Amino acid sequence: MRRYLYAGIPALCGTAVTLWFFNLAQDRIIWQSWSHLIPFGVWPVFSDLWITLQHLREAETGADLLGDPKSAFAYPRAVLALRYLGLHHFPAAWLGLLQGTVFSFAVMLVLRPFTPRRAAGTAAFLLSPAIILGFERGNLDLSLFALCAGAAWLWSRCEGSGRSKLAVFALIGAAVLKLYPVFGLLGGAIAESSRRRFYWIAGLSTVGIYFYTIRSDLSFVRQKVPIMTTSSWGSLVSFVPLEAYLDRQYPATWLASIDGGLLALMTYGVVFCAAVLAGNHVAGSFANLRWRPEEWCYYWVGAGICCGCFAAANFAYRWAFALLTLPLLLRAAHASGALLVSWARITIAAMFIGFIAKFSLSPALFAAVQFANWVCISGLVLGGSALYFARPRVDKLAVEAADSTETEARAVPAGASRT
């Protein structure tokens, strides 16, 4: 019973934040009284969701939202099909409340906050600026997090091919609505070592064909999505200020002509390859570990999405997908082996900095946070590479037995007898 009481702490935090924004969304006067506490907030509350619902209503009239440069619609056209579910007939505040609640419980199911330390850590992540921005915007990413987490859970439970297909279908559905979940499929295709890999590759091929058929729409989406250094992360974000600085300080030299985006992708490519090679080199440290099946699957989906998203610029709330990697990282942080423990703890620390960073930073702090983001992504790539080359056997019973022993050890006071 006590373990569920601990879980109630983050559940209460996530629900309280969602309810708070729900109440602010009901009355603009109330919003004006409390908006000073959320300097990044905008009206209407749950604005991304509110705008999407408006677009669904416009789509019913036959408007071409992607082709209209004045329209703020920047999703694949498949999102407009949500109007057939009648979502646009519901108030944005109520849908925002539902989405935030589902997201909070999805995070709890992933992180399993059944100990005081885990409960406090989960609550801290749910109350971090990055996640609160997601709550406040009511962005579709919160729902996609729950969908991707569910897909990873199904994958971890598949003994045959049935649930594996469901996991692939879930990620295909997420990638149809937004683009980045395709990297979760890629992570699954790399991690899967059995004949089930065929389903993941088939899923990737399906999404690839879909992307090709909507390539003209994707060009419109790209034009409408800005690259910002405020409340965002990714390799491009690190190089936007550098490109602007060189253009400003050396306007008449070759330095001003440097393409910051190309430089960012090349740098990330070098770092990515170096992390893969490093992971191969240290794979032996991962070989004798035992993970829960869901920890393994969460990691590959979450790391795939985060590392894929890092190639571009993404708003801070998309860091939520890094939470999927935490169960395995926490397992490694308490394992034996100095190298493995160091990898896990450094990656977790760098990840936490990305979550708690303010949205408007001084140049020095901006550089420090961006460095932490690069360390986090490099750590995830290194871990994925080591896991791939080590191919540790997932032994659910062994892990559960170890957890049981650990729980009993915590329950017995120091110096007390077990008999």
C-alpha positions in Angstrom: 0.0 0.0 0.0 2.8 2.4 0.9 4.3 2.2 -2.6 1.0 3.5 -4.1 1.0 6.4 -1.6 4.5 7.4 -2.9 3.1 7.2 -6.5 0.4 9.6 -5.4 2.9 12.4 -5.0 3.8 12.8 -8.7 0.2 12.0 -9.6 -1.0 14.8 -7.5 1.6 17.2 -8.9 0.8 16.5 -12.5 -3.0 16.6 -11.9 -2.6 19.9 -9.9 -0.7 21.6 -12.7 -3.2 20.5 -15.3 -6.1 21.6 -13.1 -4.4 25.0 -12.5 -4.1 25.7 -16.2 -7.7 24.4 -16.7 -8.9 27.0 -14.3 -6.9 29.7 -15.8 -8.3 28.8 -19.2 -11.9 29.5 -18.0 -11.5 33.2 -17.3 -9.1 35.7 -18.8 -9.3 37.9 -15.7 -8.1 35.0 -13.6 -5.4 34.4 -16.2 -4.2 38.1 -15.9 -4.0 37.7 -12.1 -1.7 34.7 -12.3 0.1 35.1 -15.6 3.1 36.7 -13.9 4.0 33.2 -12.5 4.3 31.8 -16.0 6.2 34.4 -18.1 6.3 32.0 -21.1 2.5 31.6 -21.0 0.1 32.9 -23.7 -3.6 33.4 -24.0 -5.7 31.4 -24.6 -4.3 28.8 -22.3 -3.7 25.4 -24.0 -3.0 27.6 -27.1 -1.6 24.9 -29.3 -4.6 22.7 -28.7 -7.0 25.7 -29.1 -5.4 26.6 -32.5 -5.5 23.0 -33.7 -9.2 22.8 -32.9 -9.8 26.1 -34.8 -8.0 24.5 -37.8 -10.2 21.5 -37.6 -13.2 23.8 -37.8 -11.7 25.6 -40.8 -10.9 22.3 -42.5 -14.6 21.5 -42.5 -15.2 24.5 -44.7 -12.7 23.1 -47.3 -9.9 25.6 -46.5 -6.4 24.5 -47.6 -4.6 25.3 -44.4 -1.1 24.0 -45.4 -1.1 26.0 -48.6 -2.2 29.2 -46.9 1.0 31.1 -45.8 -1.1 33.1 -43.4 -2.3 30.0 -41.6 -0.4 28.9 -38.5 -1.2 25.2 -39.2 2.1 23.4 -39.3 1.2 19.7 -38.9 0.9 17.0 -41.6 -2.5 17.0 -43.3 -3.5 13.8 -41.4 -4.0 15.8 -38.3 -7.0 17.4 -39.9 -8.6 14.0 -40.1 -9.1 14.2 -36.3 -12.2 16.3 -37.0 -14.0 13.1 -38.0 -13.7 12.2 -34.3 -15.6 15.3 -33.5 -12.9 16.7 -31.3 -13.4 20.2 -32.5 -16.8 20.2 -30.9 -15.3 20.0 -27.4 -13.9 23.0 -25.5 -10.1 23.2 -25.6 -9.9 23.5 -21.8 -11.5 20.2 -21.3 -9.4 18.4 -23.9 -6.3 20.1 -22.4 -7.3 18.8 -19.0 -7.8 15.3 -20.3 -4.5 15.3 -22.3 -2.5 16.6 -19.3 -4.0 14.0 -17.0 -3.3 11.1 -19.5 0.2 12.3 -19.9 0.8 12.5 -16.2 -0.3 8.9 -15.6 1.7 7.7 -18.7 4.8 9.2 -17.1 4.0 7.4 -13.8 3.6 4.1 -15.6 7.0 4.5 -17.2 8.9 5.7 -14.2 7.2 3.6 -11.6 7.5 6.1 -8.7 7.0 3.5 -5.9 9.9 4.6 -3.7 10.4 8.0 -2.0 13.3 8.9 -4.2 11.6 7.9 -7.4 8.4 9.7 -6.4 10.3 12.9 -5.7 12.3 12.6 -8.9 9.1 12.0 -11.0 7.4 15.0 -9.4 10.5 17.1 -10.1 10.4 16.2 -13.8 6.6 16.9 -14.0 7.2 20.3 -12.4 10.2 21.3 -14.6 9.9 24.3 -16.9 10.1 22.1 -20.0 7.1 19.9 -19.0 5.0 22.7 -17.6 5.4 24.4 -21.0 3.9 21.3 -22.6 1.0 21.4 -20.1 0.4 25.1 -20.8 0.5 24.8 -24.5 -1.6 21.7 -24.6 0.6 20.4 -27.4 -0.2 17.2 -29.2 3.2 15.9 -28.2 1.8 15.0 -24.8 -0.7 12.6 -26.3 2.0 11.2 -28.6 4.2 10.5 -25.6 1.5 8.3 -24.1 1.0 6.6 -27.5 4.7 5.9 -27.9 5.1 4.8 -24.3 2.1 2.4 -24.8 3.8 1.1 -28.0 7.0 0.4 -26.1 5.1 -1.4 -23.4 3.3 -3.6 -25.9 6.6 -4.4 -27.5 8.1 -5.5 -24.2 5.1 -7.9 -23.7 5.2 -9.5 -27.1 6.1 -13.2 -27.0 4.8 -13.8 -30.4 4.2 -11.4 -33.3 0.7 -10.1 -32.4 1.7 -7.5 -29.9 4.8 -6.6 -31.9 2.5 -5.7 -34.7 0.3 -3.5 -32.4 3.4 -1.7 -31.2 4.5 -1.0 -34.8 1.0 0.1 -35.7 0.9 2.5 -32.8 4.2 4.1 -33.7 3.1 4.3 -37.4 0.0 6.1 -36.2 2.1 8.6 -34.2 4.4 9.2 -37.1 1.4 9.9 -39.4 0.3 12.7 -37.0 3.8 14.0 -36.5 7.1 13.1 -38.1 9.5 12.4 -35.3 8.0 9.1 -33.9 9.5 7.5 -37.0 12.8 7.5 -35.0 11.1 5.3 -32.4 10.4 2.8 -35.2 14.1 3.1 -36.2 15.1 2.4 -32.6 12.9 -0.7 -32.6 14.3 -1.9 -35.9 17.9 -1.6 -34.6 17.2 -3.2 -31.2 15.1 -6.2 -32.4 17.2 -9.2 -33.0 14.6 -11.8 -33.9 12.4 -12.3 -36.9 10.1 -9.7 -35.5 12.5 -7.1 -37.0 10.6 -7.6 -40.2 7.6 -5.8 -38.7 9.7 -2.8 -37.7 11.3 -2.5 -41.1 7.9 -2.8 -42.7 6.7 0.0 -40.4 9.6 2.2 -41.4 9.0 1.5 -45.1 5.3 2.4 -44.7 6.1 5.7 -43.0 8.8 6.4 -45.7 6.2 5.9 -48.4 3.8 8.2 -46.5 6.5 10.9 -46.2 7.2 10.6 -49.9 3.5 11.1 -50.8 3.2 14.2 -48.6 6.5 15.7 -49.5 4.9 18.8 -50.9 3.0 19.3 -47.6 6.2 18.8 -45.6 7.8 21.7 -47.5 5.0 23.9 -46.3 5.4 22.6 -42.7 9.1 23.3 -42.8 8.5 26.9 -43.8 6.1 27.5 -41.0 8.2 26.0 -38.1 10.7 28.6 -36.8 14.2 27.8 -35.4 14.3 29.5 -32.0 16.9 29.7 -29.3 14.2 30.4 -26.7 12.5 27.4 -25.1 14.0 25.0 -27.6 16.8 22.5 -28.0 18.6 20.6 -30.8 21.9 20.8 -32.7 20.6 23.6 -34.9 19.8 25.7 -31.9 23.4 25.5 -30.8 24.6 27.0 -34.0 21.9 29.7 -34.7 23.6 32.3 -32.3 27.0 31.4 -33.8 25.8 32.0 -37.4 24.2 35.3 -36.3 27.4 36.4 -34.5 29.6 35.6 -37.5 27.3 37.4 -39.9 27.2 40.5 -37.6 30.9 40.6 -36.7 32.5 39.5 -40.1 30.0 40.6 -42.7 32.6 41.0 -45.5 34.4 37.7 -44.9 33.9 34.1 -45.7 32.8 33.5 -42.1 29.6 35.3 -42.8 28.7 32.8 -45.5 28.9 29.8 -43.2 25.7 27.8 -43.3 24.9 27.3 -39.6 22.4 24.5 -40.3 24.8 22.5 -42.4 27.6 23.0 -39.8 25.3 21.8 -37.0 24.3 18.6 -38.9 27.9 17.9 -39.8 29.0 18.4 -36.2 26.2 16.2 -34.9 27.1 13.5 -37.4 30.7 13.5 -36.2 29.6 13.4 -32.5 27.1 10.6 -33.3 29.7 8.4 -35.0 32.2 9.0 -32.2 29.5 8.0 -29.6 28.7 4.8 -31.6 32.4 3.9 -31.7 32.8 4.6 -28.0 29.7 2.5 -27.3 31.2 -0.4 -29.2 34.4 0.0 -27.3 32.7 -0.2 -23.8 30.1 -2.8 -24.8 31.7 -5.4 -22.5 30.6 -3.4 -19.5 26.9 -3.8 -20.5 27.1 -7.5 -21.3 26.2 -9.1 -17.9 23.4 -6.7 -17.0 19.8 -7.8 -16.7 17.0 -5.4 -17.6 13.3 -5.6 -17.4 11.8 -6.0 -20.9 9.9 -2.7 -20.7 13.1 -0.8 -19.6 14.9 -2.0 -22.7 12.0 -1.1 -25.0 11.3 2.3 -23.4 15.0 3.1 -23.9 15.1 2.3 -27.6 11.9 4.2 -28.4 12.8 7.2 -26.3 16.5 7.4 -27.3 15.5 7.0 -30.9 13.1 9.9 -30.8 15.3 12.2 -28.8 18.4 11.5 -30.9 16.5 11.9 -34.1 14.9 15.2 -32.9 18.2 16.5 -31.8 19.3 16.8 -35.5 16.8 19.7 -35.8 15.3 22.4 -33.5 12.6 21.3 -31.1 10.6 23.0 -28.4 11.5 22.2 -24.8 8.5 20.0 -24.0 9.6 17.4 -26.5 12.3 16.6 -23.9 9.5 14.5 -22.4 10.5 11.6 -24.6 13.8 11.5 -22.7 11.8 10.2 -19.7 11.4 6.9 -21.6 15.1 6.3 -21.2 15.2 6.9 -17.5 14.1 3.5 -16.2 17.1 1.8 -17.9 19.4 4.7 -16.9 18.3 4.4 -13.3 18.9 0.7 -13.4 22.4 1.2 -14.7 23.1 4.0 -12.2 22.8 1.4 -9.4 24.5 -1.5 -11.1 28.1 -2.7 -10.6 30.8 -1.3 -12.7 32.3 2.1 -12.5 32.1 2.8 -16.2 28.4 1.8 -16.5 27.4 3.8 -13.4 29.3 6.9 -14.6 27.7 6.7 -18.0 24.2 6.5 -16.5 24.7 9.2 -13.9 26.3 11.7 -16.3 23.6 11.2 -18.8 20.8 11.6 -16.2 22.5 14.8 -14.8 22.8 16.3 -18.3 19.2 15.4 -19.0 18.0 17.0 -15.9 19.7 20.3 -16.8 17.8 20.3 -20.1 14.6 19.9 -18.2 15.1 22.6 -15.6 16.8 25.2 -17.8 15.0 28.5 -18.1 13.8 29.6 -21.5 15.6 32.9 -21.6 19.3 32.5 -20.8 22.4 34.7 -20.8 25.0 33.7 -23.4 27.1 31.9 -20.9 24.2 29.9 -19.5 22.9 29.2 -23.0 26.3 27.7 -23.9 26.3 25.6 -20.7 22.8 24.3 -21.3 23.5 23.5 -24.9 26.7 21.6 -23.8 24.6 19.6 -21.4 22.1 18.8 -24.2 25.0 17.5 -26.3 26.3 15.4 -23.4 22.8 13.9 -22.9 22.3 13.0 -26.5 25.9 11.6 -26.8 25.2 9.5 -23.7 22.0 8.1 -25.2 23.8 7.2 -28.5 26.7 5.7 -26.6 24.3 3.6 -24.5 22.3 2.4 -27.5 25.5 1.4 -29.3 26.8 -0.5 -26.2 23.5 -2.3 -25.8 23.4 -3.2 -29.4 26.9 -4.6 -29.5 26.7 -6.3 -26.1 23.3 -7.8 -26.7 22.6 -8.3 -23.0 19.9 -10.9 -22.3 16.7 -9.4 -20.8 15.9 -11.6 -17.8 12.7 -10.4 -16.2 12.8 -13.0 -13.4 16.3 -12.2 -12.4 15.6 -8.5 -12.2 12.4 -8.9 -10.2 14.3 -11.1 -7.8 17.0 -8.5 -7.4 14.3 -5.8 -6.9 12.6 -7.9 -4.2 15.9 -8.4 -2.4 16.6 -4.6 -2.6 13.2 -3.8 -1.3 13.6 -6.1 1.7 17.0 -4.7 2.5 15.5 -1.2 2.6 12.7 -2.3 4.9 15.1 -3.8 7.5 16.9 -1.2 9.7 20.6 -1.1 9.8 22.0 -3.6 12.3 18.7 -5.5 12.6 18.3 -9.2 12.3 16.3 -10.7 9.5 15.3 -13.8 11.5 
